[in-house]
Amino acid sequence: MEIAVRANAKLAEGPRWDAATRRLLWVDIEGCELHVLESGKDRAIRLDAMVGAAAPTTGGSGLVALADRFREGKDGQ
């Protein structure tokens, strides 16, 4: 087993593989971040609330479940 990302997350959860874009989505619930791992690089997207889950959707956008609402956007933005 190897460590794929050293993110120092507060509470990392919910890895979801997006086969269409070949990327891994995961969340840091208490850190309020959506992470996108693509081509070996992890990108953290800061959100304005705790995030519970992220899932790829058709058309290249993603769906993020925040503490108080759902949010959809291109590349998690």
N, CA, C and O of each residue as an XYZ file, in Angstrom:
308
protein
N       0.832     -1.149      0.000
C       0.000      0.000      0.000
C       0.897      1.238      0.000
O       1.925      1.265      0.676
N       0.499      2.269     -0.767
C       1.241      3.522     -0.833
C       0.328      4.680     -0.489
O      -0.879      4.623     -0.723
N       0.901      5.719      0.060
C       0.138      6.944      0.298
C       0.059      7.696     -1.026
O       1.088      8.001     -1.628
N      -1.134      7.990     -1.473
C      -1.330      8.692     -2.743
C      -1.243     10.200     -2.565
O      -0.738     10.901     -3.442
N      -1.736     10.710     -1.427
C      -1.784     12.155     -1.194
C      -1.466     12.430      0.273
O      -2.044     11.806      1.163
N      -0.577     13.333      0.517
C      -0.308     13.803      1.882
C      -1.001     15.150      2.022
O      -0.393     16.197      1.793
N      -2.254     15.119      2.391
C      -3.068     16.330      2.407
C      -3.249     16.918      3.803
O      -3.733     18.042      3.940
N      -2.871     16.177      4.832
C      -3.083     16.639      6.206
C      -4.535     17.044      6.445
O      -4.812     18.052      7.096
N      -5.437     16.263      5.923
C      -6.869     16.533      6.074
C      -7.298     16.364      7.523
O      -6.741     15.559      8.268
N      -8.299     17.141      7.898
C      -8.859     17.024      9.247
C      -9.751     15.785      9.343
O      -9.695     15.056     10.333
N     -10.580     15.546      8.307
C     -11.458     14.369      8.275
C     -11.725     14.002      6.814
O     -12.709     14.443      6.219
N     -10.831     13.189      6.248
C     -10.930     12.775      4.844
C     -11.952     11.656      4.708
O     -11.932     10.690      5.471
N     -12.845     11.792      3.734
C     -13.917     10.807      3.524
C     -14.331     10.752      2.056
O     -13.951     11.606      1.254
N     -15.101      9.750      1.729
C     -15.880      9.640      0.498
C     -15.148      9.654     -0.819
O     -15.530     10.422     -1.701
N     -14.110      8.847     -1.008
C     -13.462      8.839     -2.321
C     -14.417      8.308     -3.391
O     -15.071      7.282     -3.204
N     -14.485      9.024     -4.513
C     -15.328      8.607     -5.651
C     -14.523      8.719     -6.931
O     -14.016      9.795     -7.250
N     -14.397      7.634     -7.664
C     -13.668      7.622     -8.920
C     -14.591      8.093    -10.037
O     -15.707      7.593    -10.182
N     -14.125      9.052    -10.820
C     -14.854      9.551    -11.988
C     -14.173      8.961    -13.219
O     -13.164      9.485    -13.690
N     -14.726      7.874    -13.734
C     -14.115      7.165    -14.864
C     -14.069      8.016    -16.127
O     -13.127      7.901    -16.910
N     -15.065      8.864    -16.337
C     -15.124      9.686    -17.546
C     -13.963     10.681    -17.616
O     -13.428     10.928    -18.696
N     -13.574     11.246    -16.486
C     -12.501     12.244    -16.469
C     -11.206     11.699    -15.883
O     -10.195     12.399    -15.840
N     -11.239     10.447    -15.431
C     -10.080      9.769    -14.846
C      -9.500     10.568    -13.676
O      -8.303     10.853    -13.632
N     -10.362     10.917    -12.746
C      -9.927     11.644    -11.551
C     -10.650     11.099    -10.326
O     -11.716     10.493    -10.428
N     -10.049     11.328     -9.178
C     -10.616     10.884     -7.916
C     -11.100     12.114     -7.151
O     -10.347     13.067     -6.950
N     -12.361     12.083     -6.728
C     -12.921     13.151     -5.908
C     -12.980     12.640     -4.475
O     -13.350     11.490     -4.240
N     -12.621     13.482     -3.524
C     -12.767     13.140     -2.111
C     -12.918     14.431     -1.330
O     -12.598     15.508     -1.834
N     -13.401     14.329     -0.110
C     -13.677     15.526      0.671
C     -12.943     15.514      2.011
O     -12.667     14.460      2.582
N     -12.638     16.707      2.488
C     -12.172     16.910      3.859
C     -13.335     17.607      4.552
O     -13.507     18.819      4.431
N     -14.124     16.833      5.276
C     -15.364     17.335      5.858
C     -15.108     18.529      6.767
O     -15.663     19.605      6.544
N     -14.286     18.357      7.775
C     -14.066     19.434      8.740
C     -13.162     20.535      8.190
O     -13.198     21.661      8.685
N     -12.363     20.233      7.189
C     -11.504     21.234      6.557
C     -12.219     22.050      5.501
O     -11.639     22.983      4.947
N     -13.485     21.712      5.208
C     -14.311     22.439      4.227
C     -13.656     22.484      2.846
O     -13.597     23.535      2.207
N     -13.157     21.310      2.390
C     -12.491     21.255      1.094
C     -12.960     20.062      0.262
O     -13.200     18.969      0.776
N     -13.079     20.311     -1.028
C     -13.260     19.269     -2.026
C     -11.895     19.046     -2.649
O     -11.230     20.002     -3.048
N     -11.469     17.788     -2.736
C     -10.175     17.479     -3.343
C     -10.398     16.754     -4.659
O     -11.284     15.909     -4.786
N      -9.574     17.103     -5.631
C      -9.604     16.477     -6.948
C      -8.195     15.970     -7.232
O      -7.258     16.757     -7.365
N      -8.055     14.659     -7.323
C      -6.764     14.044     -7.627
C      -6.779     13.638     -9.091
O      -7.571     12.797     -9.516
N      -5.881     14.258     -9.853
C      -5.839     14.015    -11.293
C      -4.388     14.014    -11.757
O      -3.635     14.938    -11.450
N      -4.002     12.995    -12.484
C      -2.631     12.863    -12.992
C      -1.594     12.975    -11.878
O      -0.529     13.563    -12.068
N      -1.912     12.409    -10.721
C      -0.981     12.400     -9.613
C      -0.910     13.686     -8.803
O      -0.148     13.765     -7.839
N      -1.690     14.691     -9.175
C      -1.685     15.962     -8.453
C      -3.018     16.177     -7.761
O      -4.080     16.002     -8.359
N      -2.948     16.558     -6.490
C      -4.161     16.824     -5.712
C      -4.408     18.327     -5.666
O      -3.510     19.110     -5.355
N      -5.647     18.717     -5.982
C      -6.048     20.123     -5.941
C      -7.162     20.261     -4.918
O      -8.170     19.558     -4.998
N      -6.989     21.155     -3.964
C      -8.002     21.393     -2.930
C      -8.815     22.621     -3.303
O      -8.262     23.671     -3.629
N     -10.125     22.479     -3.251
C     -11.039     23.588     -3.529
C     -11.724     23.943     -2.222
O     -12.482     23.142     -1.676
N     -11.462     25.124     -1.727
C     -12.019     25.604     -0.457
C     -13.495     25.918     -0.637
O     -13.885     26.567     -1.608
N     -14.320     25.454      0.308
C     -15.755     25.693      0.280
C     -16.156     26.502      1.508
O     -15.394     26.602      2.469
N     -17.346     27.074      1.471
C     -17.769     27.956      2.558
C     -18.537     27.249      3.669
O     -19.107     27.899      4.545
N     -18.551     25.919      3.633
C     -19.243     25.138      4.665
C     -18.628     23.741      4.701
O     -17.913     23.343      3.782
N     -18.913     23.006      5.771
C     -18.446     21.623      5.827
C     -19.074     20.852      4.678
O     -20.235     21.067      4.330
N     -18.306     19.965      4.101
C     -18.758     19.192      2.945
C     -18.896     17.735      3.348
O     -18.018     17.179      4.008
N     -20.013     17.114      2.943
C     -20.274     15.732      3.323
C     -19.919     14.722      2.261
O     -19.550     13.591      2.576
N     -20.027     15.122      0.987
C     -19.772     14.177     -0.099
C     -19.611     14.920     -1.410
O     -20.025     16.070     -1.551
N     -19.000     14.234     -2.367
C     -18.871     14.757     -3.723
C     -19.067     13.598     -4.683
O     -18.656     12.473     -4.401
N     -19.694     13.872     -5.813
C     -19.924     12.826     -6.805
C     -19.848     13.424     -8.201
O     -20.310     14.543     -8.425
N     -19.269     12.688     -9.135
C     -19.253     13.161    -10.519
C     -20.658     13.092    -11.105
O     -21.465     12.251    -10.710
N     -20.937     13.969    -12.036
C     -22.211     13.954    -12.751
C     -21.931     13.963    -14.241
O     -20.802     14.231    -14.650
N     -22.914     13.683    -15.047
C     -22.730     13.719    -16.485
C     -22.466     15.154    -16.930
O     -22.915     16.105    -16.291
N     -21.748     15.297    -18.009
C     -21.451     16.613    -18.527
C     -20.230     17.266    -17.899
O     -19.939     18.426    -18.193
N     -19.502     16.545    -17.035
C     -18.272     17.072    -16.481
C     -18.408     17.931    -15.247
O     -17.402     18.370    -14.688
N     -19.632     18.182    -14.806
C     -19.778     18.947    -13.572
C     -19.763     17.978    -12.395
O     -19.823     16.762    -12.581
N     -19.685     18.509    -11.215
C     -19.705     17.665    -10.032
C     -20.769     18.143     -9.072
O     -21.159     19.311     -9.102
N     -21.235     17.263     -8.234
C     -22.231     17.599     -7.225
C     -21.579     17.463     -5.861
O     -20.976     16.437     -5.546
N     -21.706     18.514     -5.053
C     -21.113     18.531     -3.725
C     -22.223     18.731     -2.708
O     -23.060     19.622     -2.862
N     -22.232     17.905     -1.672
C     -23.215     18.046     -0.600
C     -22.561     18.796      0.561
O     -21.687     18.264      1.245
N     -22.995     20.033      0.770
C     -22.500     20.851      1.873
C     -23.385     20.614      3.084
O     -24.402     19.928      2.990
N     -23.006     21.174      4.210
C     -23.749     20.960      5.455
C     -25.203     21.398      5.340
O     -26.082     20.804      5.965
N     -25.463     22.437      4.543
C     -26.818     22.984      4.495
C     -27.436     23.044      3.101
O     -28.543     23.560      2.948
N     -26.741     22.523      2.068
C     -27.276     22.597      0.704
C     -26.448     21.727     -0.247
O     -25.370     21.247      0.106
N     -26.976     21.538     -1.457
C     -26.243     20.886     -2.539
C     -25.703     21.971     -3.451
O     -26.309     23.033     -3.595
N     -24.565     21.702     -4.063
C     -23.970     22.682     -4.973
C     -23.417     21.927     -6.178
O     -22.736     20.913     -6.026
N     -23.714     22.425     -7.369
C     -23.211     21.799     -8.582
C     -22.349     22.807     -9.310
O     -22.646     24.002     -9.306
N     -21.275     22.330     -9.940
C     -20.431     23.233    -10.676
C     -19.396     22.513    -11.497
O     -19.080     21.353    -11.233
N     -18.876     23.180    -12.475
C     -17.826     22.637    -13.330
C     -16.569     22.448    -12.520
O     -16.107     23.389    -11.875
N     -15.993     21.242    -12.536
C     -14.773     20.925    -11.791
C     -14.877     21.274    -10.319
O     -13.872     21.619     -9.699
N     -16.080     21.192     -9.741
C     -16.244     21.450     -8.333
C     -16.259     22.914     -7.965
O     -16.338     23.246     -6.782
N     -16.186     23.797     -8.936
C     -16.163     25.245     -8.663
C     -17.544     25.768     -8.379
O     -17.713     26.961     -8.129
